């Protein structure tokens, strides 16, 4: 794919900015002094995974940064893992170029690792050093709490990740309990790479979901603490999934490197209009503006090849 010119990108942004006020812009306050706000959910940047080279992966990531600021005026975005494909120096540099665009646009970026970022203790340490951030953490905006999880270490059975596995589970359970005692709490969001399930809560284990035992443990906590919104990547498809009791919704988005469905490149814009954990949250999927170009050669199907294995396997 030929990269769009800077002029074309700017013209596209100018046209959007000249339209009606973006959904993410709110000037008034609602009941109890609550001021509505918005944020963006991005899927895998995965620099180096797209068929047209890492430079174009970075370029689409930068387009998302511009749209986040100029089209939607959001204070921050959450990025659901797989920051690069192979963790090469060139790919990490490309990711940082995209992150710089968010920073220059004054949009905070909160990211978590995926299985292409972390697959063993050495790559976990590399993640800390390459991105100068924790692999799991929590933050608050307005009345809402965000739990940013490293789903790799939560589901992996590797012995070299056992300490991280146990520590994160203990931290998550403790932080959920503390958060449950907050006054004036609003919607809670969990952001991670792997979706707990794709279609059904009791589906069989596979590459794209959580193993059954870990899935049951996670979703038990999700229900116990009244969490309704789980934001993920990994599948390179844009879809939602919910259990039969509709206790929560899983929101997946493909990202800016490659997509495996017919929804193209895009992101979700979440609008939080009240502290109500269910009715106060709405979202829309928005296609990334590629200047009128229709990109079909980046579409892929099925199970990716050469993905890092995050599990230990017994040999009989």
NORTAUR-V841738 format. One record per residue. N is the residue number from 1. SS is DSSP state (a for helix, b for strand, c for the rest). Layout:
BEGIN
[[N	SS] [N	SS]]
END
This chain:
BEGIN
[[1	c] [2	c] [3	c] [4	c] [5	c] [6	a] [7	a] [8	a] [9	a] [10	a] [11	a] [12	a] [13	a] [14	a] [15	a] [16	a] [17	a] [18	c] [19	c] [20	c] [21	c] [22	c] [23	c] [24	c] [25	c] [26	c] [27	c] [28	c] [29	c] [30	c] [31	a] [32	a] [33	a] [34	c] [35	c] [36	c] [37	b] [38	b] [39	b] [40	b] [41	b] [42	b] [43	c] [44	c] [45	c] [46	c] [47	b] [48	c] [49	c] [50	c] [51	c] [52	c] [53	c] [54	a] [55	a] [56	a] [57	a] [58	a] [59	a] [60	a] [61	a] [62	a] [63	a] [64	a] [65	a] [66	a] [67	a] [68	a] [69	a] [70	a] [71	a] [72	c] [73	c] [74	c] [75	c] [76	b] [77	b] [78	b] [79	b] [80	c] [81	c] [82	c] [83	c] [84	b] [85	c] [86	c] [87	c] [88	c] [89	a] [90	a] [91	a] [92	a] [93	a] [94	a] [95	a] [96	a] [97	a] [98	a] [99	a] [100	a] [101	a] [102	a] [103	a] [104	a] [105	c] [106	c] [107	c] [108	b] [109	b] [110	b] [111	b] [112	c] [113	c] [114	c] [115	c] [116	c] [117	c] [118	c] [119	c] [120	c] [121	a] [122	a] [123	a] [124	a] [125	a] [126	a] [127	a] [128	a] [129	a] [130	a] [131	a] [132	c] [133	c] [134	c] [135	c] [136	c] [137	b] [138	b] [139	b] [140	b] [141	b] [142	c] [143	c] [144	b] [145	b] [146	b] [147	b] [148	b] [149	c] [150	c] [151	a] [152	a] [153	a] [154	a] [155	a] [156	c] [157	c] [158	c] [159	a] [160	a] [161	a] [162	a] [163	a] [164	a] [165	a] [166	a] [167	a] [168	a] [169	a] [170	a] [171	a] [172	a] [173	a] [174	a] [175	a] [176	a] [177	a] [178	a] [179	a] [180	c] [181	c] [182	c] [183	c] [184	c] [185	c] [186	c] [187	c] [188	b] [189	b] [190	b] [191	b] [192	c] [193	c] [194	c] [195	c] [196	c] [197	c] [198	c] [199	c] [200	c] [201	c] [202	c] [203	c] [204	c] [205	c] [206	c] [207	c] [208	c] [209	c] [210	c] [211	c] [212	a] [213	a] [214	a] [215	a] [216	a] [217	a] [218	a] [219	a] [220	a] [221	a] [222	a] [223	a] [224	a] [225	c] [226	c] [227	c] [228	c] [229	b] [230	b] [231	b] [232	b] [233	c] [234	c] [235	c] [236	c] [237	c] [238	c] [239	b] [240	b] [241	b] [242	b] [243	c] [244	c] [245	c] [246	c] [247	c] [248	c] [249	b] [250	b] [251	b] [252	b] [253	c] [254	c] [255	c] [256	c] [257	c] [258	c] [259	b] [260	c] [261	c] [262	c] [263	c] [264	c] [265	c] [266	b] [267	b] [268	b] [269	b] [270	b] [271	b] [272	b] [273	c] [274	c] [275	c] [276	c] [277	c] [278	c] [279	c] [280	c] [281	b] [282	b] [283	b] [284	b] [285	b] [286	b] [287	b] [288	c] [289	c] [290	c] [291	c] [292	c] [293	c] [294	c] [295	c] [296	c] [297	c] [298	c] [299	b] [300	c] [301	c] [302	c] [303	c] [304	c] [305	c] [306	c] [307	c] [308	c] [309	c] [310	c] [311	c] [312	c] [313	c] [314	c] [315	c] [316	c]]
END
